[in-house]
């Protein structure tokens, strides 16, 4: 057969694969080649599926999704001819699992339903049960518990019918969670106990640890604390034995909550510290828990840090609380970005705390040894292959396990532990902090002429932790509940976005909660700068826009937002020569789809003028406009400059950092992952002169972590600082503020001071601060959309921009 003839047959076979209709003669002639091609395609699909599953096990979700989608494409082409519908269902199920793990539940449900339909058609009962369970998990995650229960019950019936004991244990556990969520604790306990028995029989140690933890939580809710502690201890021993540090951290957290409920806060702090220490050790591993274990959390990982800081402050252990608050900022970013690596820090323990943990770990070691041997013998016994000579050992180990569980319950009330707790109450706060780090912080605050303010929003109060040069940190408690504070923040944020609103009353109210309690301390320290690490929904509002009844806070202090303590980075001086890359999204109209949403971005009439003004004032400035402003060009060139100015739109979606982005002039998207992958160590400042570059829409359950997320990502890539905005900005007002800001930078004014002076210039309508450049501006109108009013005193015009990072 000639090469040409064979190629012709391959083309014909390819047409058949795509569904084309050929002549009978040509179809017969191409059938052998078609069979060969189908085998090749099947092998390729299986290779892609295996590669995707391997990446899935490593939690490399984007890469896994790419491979699995490629495999799915092949299976969909060959399904009717190769008969490989089963692998197609497996692939769909795995894709659904990825979307579920990423919290994209509607997308996950779409793929699970497709997998379920195929598995029903081909009679894959085991697979059908698995997918029904997964769909149940989706509805559970969405809070649709009756619907979840319906799918779980279907899955359970199939697991029992086909003898899938592992699947049966998983689904029983999940049903238990549903009843727990509905407050039906006794019903939940019934299902958890059934799940536990099966998981012990089949040797599912991961599942056994999860269910033991869940049973402990039920007894905690039923206020049977000794029983809860017994199950938590058993769960913890398994987590330690199998090296599952994420679930170990969860159970340590639960023990801490239990001890605090027993009015033993000092002992609770020991276990909560150990929980945080465990989470810190796992930060770089970027672990994602199995789905059912996600539901055993008593909140997010960050809630452990928050609760520990709360307890430490209530015990007036302020230095330790400050360390935890710093770690909290990083952990919240980790929860949001899922990529905060290499930032693990060591938790400091007091000497008495270390002694308590040493004694506890000795007891734990015995429990792990007994539990490991007992699990092996139980598995043999469930399979009816346990040698008769081992039966007495099995009985002995069961008794030993019961005895050691009793010892755990007695541990917290033992005279030895009570004595160590008494020592804790007498020991110094300095025992559990790095004194060199504290001295360094004080020195750096002195050099920056700054104070460091950490607010912590708790359910029943607001805590303010203030570090000042030359003195220990201090704590001020404000009696305002989270609900009232968040409601006021939301009202203030709404008023800030409307230039016609009367914003001052709300600004004064928030000032009374955030600044007035530390006013005397600020007067005594008389700093020029407030280094500010906002918490929760406070991230949605600028501290600069608070009002004391006479003036805005920005008229008294420079405000420098920070993402975490890492204060040494704030002392690095900028380059002496300023080289600027400035890019603008001009007059275009762009629609960008993100999953099932579409975002429309209108042209920014002043953006081009803003950049052109920079170019005219700075002859060395390189500009990019519209189609020349592409992702490839930006990534290639930006680190050759020390100031990068992006006059464009941005959309940072709450809970979805992978889909958050800046808009390039040609329509490309510059995502958070693109930022983190860059090398930006030459950059002193990234200015995001855009609409809502720091934040998405707000709601009562949001914590605002995405506001500082973009600044963190730029800093993580090597940039020293970033300026972003908190709400949609008036285009012309932005141009004016930015030109004043750059005029001051040109004069050598530090970044934080330049932003402060530019904002004050807008408030007072005094445009001489930036020098000769100010004479080129007039307040007038250019279009209905971008016209400027006769005054810009309202914070809508000057307050949206926040500086994140190095203010020098």
C-alpha positions, 0 to 999 in steps of 0.5 A: 500500500502506497504512503498516499493511499494509507494517508487517504484511508486515515483521512477517511477513518478520521471523518468516520470518527467525527460522525461523517457519512461516507460511501459504502465502498470507502467505509469498508476500505477504511475500517481496518485503519479505523480500528487501528486509530481507535486503539491508538486513541483509546490508549492515548485517552487512558494515558491522559486519564492516568496522568490526570488522576496522578495530578489529582492525587497531588492536588495539582488541580489546574494541571489535572483538569487539563489532562482529564478534559483532554481524555474526556474529549477523546472518550466522547468521540469514541464512546459508541465504537470503543465501548469505553463508557466506563472510563468516560464516567470515571473521567467525568466523576474526577472532573466533578471532584476537582470542581467540588474541591475548588468550591465550584459546586454548580460546575461539579454538579454538572459533571457528576450528573453526566457521570451518573447518567452513564453509570446508570446506563452501563450498569456500573453499580459501584460507580453509581453509588460513588457518584450519588454520594458525591452529589450528596456532598455537593448539596450538603456543601450548598446547605440543601440538606434534605436533597443531600440526604436523598442522594446519600440514602440512594448511595447507601442502598447501592453500597449495601447491595454491591458489598462496597463496605468502604463506600458504605462507611463513607456515606454513613459518615456523611449522613451523620454529618447531615443530621449533625448540621440539622441539630439532630445529634442522637440521630447523627451519633447513630450513623457515625457509630455505624460508620465507625464500626465499618471503618474499623473492620475494613482498616480505613484508618483515615476514615476512622480518624475522621469519624472518631473526631465527628463523634467527639464533636457530637458528644461536645454538643451534647455537653458530655465532655469526658466522652467527647475528649475520649473520642477526640484522643482516639482520633488524634492518635490515628491522625498522628500515626498516619501522618495526617497533620491537617486533620491532626490540627482540626482535632487539636483545635476541637480539644482546645474548644472543649477545654475552654468550655470546661473553663480551663483557658490556660490549658485550652491555649496549649492545645490551640497553640499546638493546632496552629503549630501543626497548621504552620508545619503543613502550610508549604504542603498546600494540603487539601482535605478529602471532601468528607474531612472538609466538613469535620472542620469547626470553621476555617483553619483561620478560625483556630488562629482567631480563637487562640488570639481571642483567648490570649487577649482575654488572658492579657497575654498581648505579646503572644496574641500579637504573634498569632494575629500576624500568623492569622493574616497569612493564614487568611491569605492561604485560605483565600489564595491556596498558594501561600508557601514557605511562610511557616513560622515557629510557635513559641511555647512557655516552659510550663506549656512545653512540659504539658505537651511533653507529658501529653505526647508520652501518653499519645505515643502509647496510644498510637502503638496500641491503636496501630497494632489493634487496627491490624488485628481487627482487619484480619479478624474482619476477614476471618483470617486472624490466627487463633493464637492472636485472639488473646492479644486482640482482647488484651489490646481492646482493654488497653485501648479502653484504659488509655482512653480513661487516662486521657480523660484523667490527664487534664485533671491530674495534680501534675497538670494542674500544677503546671497550669498554675505555673502558667498563670504565674509566668511572664508573657515574655517566655512565649515570644521571640524577644529579639524579634520584639526588640527589632520591631520596636527599633523599626517602628522607631525608625519608621516613626510609626505605630502598628495597629491590629484590630481583631473583630470578635463576636462580642467585642472589638479588640485593638492591639497597638504596638508603639516604639519603645514600649510593650504592645497594649490592648484596648477593648471596644464593646461593639458586637460583630453584627453592629460593627459589620452593619456600620461598615457596610453602611459606610462603604455604601456612603463612600461610593456615593459622592452625594451622601452624607458620609461624615456621621458614619466616619465619626462613628467608626472613628469612635470605635477604631481610633478614639480608644487609642487616641491618648496612646497615639498622642503620647507616641506622636507617630507620623504613620499608622501601619495598619493590618485590618481584620475582616470587613474592616478591609473594605473601608479605608482607615484614612476616611475616618473623621474625628469631628474636625478633620479626616484621619489622613490629615493627621497620619499617613496610613500604610496597610500591611498584609502581615508583620514582615516589617523588615520589608518596610525599611528597604529604600526605593531606587534613586532613579525612577524608571516608569512603565505606564499602561492604559486601557483606553476607549475600548468596550470589552466583555470578559466571560468568567464561568457562567458570568460576564463582566463588561468594562467600559473605556476609561477616557482619562486613563490615556491622559493620565499616562500621557501626563506621566510620559510628558513629565518623565521623558524616560517613561515607557507607555503602552496603550490599548492593543500594545498593552498585552499580557505578554508584553507586560510580563516580559517588560515590567521587571525592567522598571521600578515603578509600574503604573496600570491605568485599567479595570480590575475585578477581584472576585470574593472566594475565587482568586483563580478567576480574579484579574486585571484587564489588559488593553487588548482584552487579555487577563492578568490573573492573580496566578500570573502575578505570583508567577512573575519575577518582580524583585526590581519593582518598588511600586505597582500602581493599580489606577483602576476600578475596584482593583482591590475588592469585589462585591461585599456581603455579610459573610465575607471577610475582605481578604481579597482586598489585601490579596493582590498586594500580597501577591505583588509583594510575594512576586518581589515588588515592594509595594502596591497601590490599589482601590476599594471601589469604582473610581471617578476617572477624572478624579483619579487622573488628578490624584495620580498626577499630584502623587507622581509629582511628589514622588519625583521630588523624592517624597516617600510613597506613603507621604506622597499618597497622604499629601495627594489626598489632602490636596484633593480635600483642600483643593490646594494643588501646589503640593506637587509643584509646577505639575499642578498648574496643568490641571483644571476642574471642568467637564469633558463628558457626561460620564467623566465630568468632574464636580467643582469640589472633590472633598467627598472621600469618594474621590480621594479615599479609595486608594490604599498603599499596601507594603513598603511606604518609603 
